[in-house]
Amino acid sequence: MKTTDKLKNMTGDVAKYQIMLQGLITQGLCQLLEPNVTIQCRQKDLQLVKDVVDKATNQYTELSKLEVKIKIDEKNFLASDIAGGVRMSAKDGKMVVVNTLEARLDQICKQKIPDIRTMLYGGNPNRRFFD
């Protein structure tokens, strides 16, 4: 089973997926740090996002000491074939955070490339910094 297929199966457990959505929204708010944010989600996730947005907003306010007003876009949804997650924007779409599950998987893959390279080819003797 491919990793992307496993991602799609993760959204089947509603309780875990709700917690994950709350975390993705809170993280996106912390990245944007804007007073007005618009959230897009899959159409089938709309009610879940509505259920967790207040908790995520409260968590963000506790962390940042900033207030935020969230608008959920109920006209433009993310593609139904993605695994899940949210896309958040501020300043009329000029600032965007894509926190879909596929985007997170891509992020992890990019972070792991140096480790994979070392496993395949061994360490580089000329490398001086390991941060």
C-alpha positions in Angstrom: 0.0 0.0 0.0 1.4 3.4 -1.0 1.8 6.2 1.6 -0.7 8.4 -0.2 -3.3 5.6 0.1 -2.5 5.3 3.8 -3.1 9.1 4.1 -6.5 8.8 2.6 -7.4 6.0 5.1 -6.3 8.2 8.0 -9.3 10.5 7.5 -11.6 7.6 8.1 -11.1 7.8 11.8 -13.1 10.9 12.5 -11.9 11.5 16.0 -8.2 11.4 15.1 -8.8 13.4 11.9 -10.6 16.1 13.9 -7.6 16.4 16.2 -5.3 16.5 13.2 -7.4 19.2 11.5 -7.3 21.3 14.7 -3.5 21.0 14.8 -3.2 21.9 11.1 -5.4 25.0 11.5 -3.5 26.1 14.6 -0.2 25.6 12.9 -1.3 27.5 9.9 -2.5 30.4 12.0 0.8 30.5 13.8 2.6 30.7 10.4 0.4 33.4 9.0 0.1 35.6 12.2 -2.7 37.6 10.5 -5.9 39.0 12.0 -8.2 37.8 9.1 -7.7 34.3 7.7 -9.8 32.3 5.1 -9.8 28.5 5.3 -10.5 26.2 2.4 -11.1 22.5 2.9 -12.7 19.5 1.1 -16.4 19.7 0.8 -16.8 16.6 2.9 -14.6 18.0 5.6 -16.6 21.3 5.9 -18.6 20.3 9.1 -15.4 18.9 10.7 -13.6 22.1 10.1 -16.5 24.1 11.5 -16.4 21.9 14.6 -12.7 22.4 15.3 -12.2 26.0 14.2 -13.1 27.5 17.6 -10.8 25.2 19.5 -8.0 26.0 17.0 -8.6 29.7 17.3 -8.5 29.5 21.1 -5.3 27.5 21.0 -3.8 30.1 18.6 -4.8 33.0 20.9 -3.3 31.2 23.9 0.0 30.7 22.0 0.4 34.0 20.3 -1.7 36.4 22.4 -3.2 37.7 19.1 -6.9 37.6 18.1 -7.9 36.2 14.7 -11.1 36.2 12.7 -11.6 33.1 10.6 -13.8 32.8 7.5 -14.5 29.3 6.1 -14.8 29.4 2.4 -18.0 27.5 1.6 -17.9 28.2 -2.1 -14.4 27.2 -3.2 -13.4 23.8 -1.9 -10.2 21.8 -2.2 -10.2 19.0 -4.7 -12.1 15.9 -3.5 -9.4 13.5 -4.5 -6.8 14.8 -1.9 -6.4 13.0 1.4 -7.5 15.9 3.5 -6.2 19.0 5.4 -6.7 22.7 4.8 -5.5 25.6 2.8 -5.3 28.9 4.6 -4.9 32.4 3.1 -4.7 36.0 4.3 -4.4 39.4 2.7 -6.7 38.4 -0.2 -4.7 35.3 -1.1 -1.3 37.0 -1.1 -0.2 34.9 1.9 -1.0 31.2 1.7 -0.3 28.2 3.9 -1.1 24.8 2.3 -1.6 22.3 5.2 -3.0 19.4 3.2 -1.9 15.9 4.1 -0.1 15.6 0.8 1.8 18.9 1.3 2.9 17.6 4.7 4.1 14.4 3.2 6.1 16.3 0.6 7.6 18.4 3.4 8.7 15.3 5.3 10.2 13.7 2.2 12.3 16.8 1.5 13.5 16.9 5.1 14.5 13.2 4.9 16.5 13.4 1.6 19.9 14.0 3.4 19.3 11.0 5.7 18.4 8.8 2.7 21.4 10.0 0.8 23.7 9.2 3.7 22.1 5.7 4.1 22.6 5.0 0.3 26.0 6.5 -0.3 27.6 6.9 3.1 28.7 10.1 4.8 30.5 12.9 2.9 34.0 13.4 4.3 34.0 17.0 3.1 30.9 17.9 5.0 31.6 20.4 7.8 28.2 21.4 9.1 25.5 19.0 10.4 22.6 21.3 11.3 
